[in-house]
Amino acid sequence: MFSKIKLGMEEWKKLEADLERISSGAPLELVINLTLVASGGEEKEEEEEHHHHHVHEIDNDFTREVAKLIDYIAHTYNAHVHPHVHANHGSVMFAVKGAPKDLLKALREVLDFVKLNCEKCLLHSLDGEFHLGEDLSGIYFGDSYKITVIVPAEDGKRLKVHEVHF
């Protein structure tokens, strides 16, 4: 049990070291896109054909929980959040700038918030990018249990893959 926890923390440290190497001390930007779905216990409501770009147009438990998530992100990270939410599914995208350690902490905190505070919404998947200025420095994808991160290797010719667990 403890060896698995230690291994999980070591992989996060390796990823942080690679992001530090890539950033060379400059701040990175982390783009996070969360795809959320309503938990199975909620009745599906009728929805109009057009897309809703504001969470408050549909009022049900799912959208109220997504609205709380958006408020948390906006206030905690001073981020401009781009929601695209329907009655029973949607996505929330935002960006955070900072040091690699702070960005990885933000990613873990947002996922913890969803796990601990959402009863009617579940994280289906997440994906995003790391940017150094205008340049793409890495990509990631996964779910609430494991994220795969792809960054350039030290030689600049190959890619390095990290799998980090929550």
C-alpha positions in Angstrom: 0.0 0.0 0.0 2.6 2.5 1.1 4.9 1.7 -1.8 2.1 2.5 -4.3 1.6 5.9 -2.6 5.3 6.6 -2.6 5.5 5.6 -6.3 2.5 8.0 -7.1 4.2 10.9 -5.4 7.5 10.2 -7.1 5.9 10.3 -10.5 4.4 13.8 -9.7 7.8 14.9 -8.7 9.3 13.6 -11.9 6.7 15.5 -13.9 7.3 18.7 -11.9 11.1 18.4 -12.6 10.4 18.0 -16.4 8.1 21.0 -16.4 10.8 23.0 -14.5 13.3 22.0 -17.1 11.0 23.0 -19.9 10.0 26.3 -18.4 13.6 27.3 -17.4 12.2 29.4 -14.6 9.6 31.2 -16.7 6.0 30.9 -15.8 4.0 28.3 -17.7 0.3 28.4 -18.6 -1.9 25.4 -17.9 -5.1 25.1 -19.9 -7.6 22.7 -18.2 -10.7 21.4 -19.9 -13.0 19.3 -17.7 -15.8 17.3 -19.2 -18.6 16.6 -16.7 -21.7 14.4 -16.8 -24.7 14.1 -14.5 -24.6 11.2 -12.1 -27.0 8.4 -12.9 -29.6 9.2 -10.2 -30.9 12.4 -11.7 -33.8 12.5 -14.2 -32.9 13.8 -17.6 -34.7 17.0 -18.4 -35.8 18.1 -21.8 -33.3 20.4 -23.4 -33.7 22.9 -26.3 -31.7 22.2 -29.5 -29.3 25.2 -29.1 -26.2 25.1 -26.8 -26.2 26.9 -23.5 -23.1 28.9 -22.7 -24.3 30.1 -19.3 -24.9 27.6 -16.5 -27.7 29.6 -15.0 -30.1 29.2 -18.0 -30.9 25.6 -16.8 -31.6 25.2 -13.2 -31.1 21.6 -11.9 -28.8 19.9 -9.4 -26.2 19.2 -12.0 -25.9 22.8 -13.3 -26.0 24.2 -9.7 -23.0 22.0 -8.8 -21.2 23.0 -12.0 -21.9 26.7 -11.2 -20.2 26.1 -7.7 -17.2 24.6 -9.5 -17.0 27.6 -11.8 -17.2 30.0 -8.8 -14.5 28.0 -7.0 -12.2 28.1 -10.0 -12.8 31.8 -10.7 -12.2 32.9 -7.1 -9.3 30.5 -6.2 -7.3 30.9 -9.4 -8.5 34.3 -10.6 -9.2 32.6 -13.9 -11.7 33.4 -16.6 -13.8 30.3 -17.0 -15.4 29.2 -20.3 -18.4 26.9 -19.6 -20.4 25.0 -22.1 -23.1 23.3 -20.1 -26.3 21.4 -20.9 -28.8 20.0 -18.5 -26.9 16.7 -18.0 -23.4 17.2 -19.4 -20.9 19.9 -20.3 -17.4 21.2 -20.2 -15.5 23.8 -18.2 -12.3 25.3 -19.6 -9.9 27.7 -18.0 -6.2 28.6 -17.8 -3.8 29.2 -14.9 -0.3 30.8 -15.1 2.5 30.1 -12.7 5.4 27.9 -11.7 5.1 24.2 -12.5 4.7 23.2 -8.8 1.7 25.6 -8.5 0.1 24.4 -11.7 0.2 20.8 -10.7 -1.2 21.7 -7.3 -4.0 23.6 -9.0 -4.8 20.6 -11.2 -5.0 18.3 -8.2 -7.1 20.8 -6.2 -9.6 21.2 -9.0 -10.0 17.4 -9.3 -10.3 17.1 -5.5 -13.0 19.8 -5.5 -15.0 17.9 -8.1 -14.6 14.6 -6.2 -15.5 16.0 -2.8 -18.2 18.6 -3.7 -20.1 17.2 -6.6 -22.8 14.6 -5.9 -24.8 15.2 -9.1 -21.9 15.7 -11.4 -19.0 13.4 -12.3 -15.8 14.1 -14.1 -15.9 12.1 -17.3 -12.5 13.2 -18.6 -10.0 16.0 -18.6 -7.5 17.2 -21.1 -5.3 20.3 -21.7 -2.0 21.8 -22.6 1.0 23.4 -21.1 2.2 26.6 -22.8 5.4 28.5 -22.5 4.5 31.9 -23.9 2.9 31.2 -27.3 4.6 27.8 -27.6 2.9 24.5 -26.8 5.1 22.7 -24.3 3.1 19.6 -23.4 -0.3 18.0 -23.5 -2.2 15.8 -21.1 -5.4 13.8 -21.0 -7.1 11.4 -18.5 -9.7 11.1 -15.9 -10.1 11.4 -12.1 -7.8 8.5 -11.5 -4.9 8.8 -14.0 -3.5 11.5 -16.2 -1.1 10.9 -19.1 1.2 13.8 -19.8 3.4 14.1 -22.9 6.3 16.5 -22.9 9.5 16.9 -25.0 12.5 14.9 -23.8 15.8 16.5 -22.9 17.3 15.9 -26.4 14.4 17.7 -28.1 14.0 14.8 -30.6 11.8 12.4 -28.6 8.8 12.7 -26.3 8.5 11.7 -22.7 5.3 10.2 -21.3 4.4 10.5 -17.6 1.4 8.7 -16.0 0.4 10.3 -12.8 -2.3 8.8 -10.4 -4.6 10.5 -8.0 
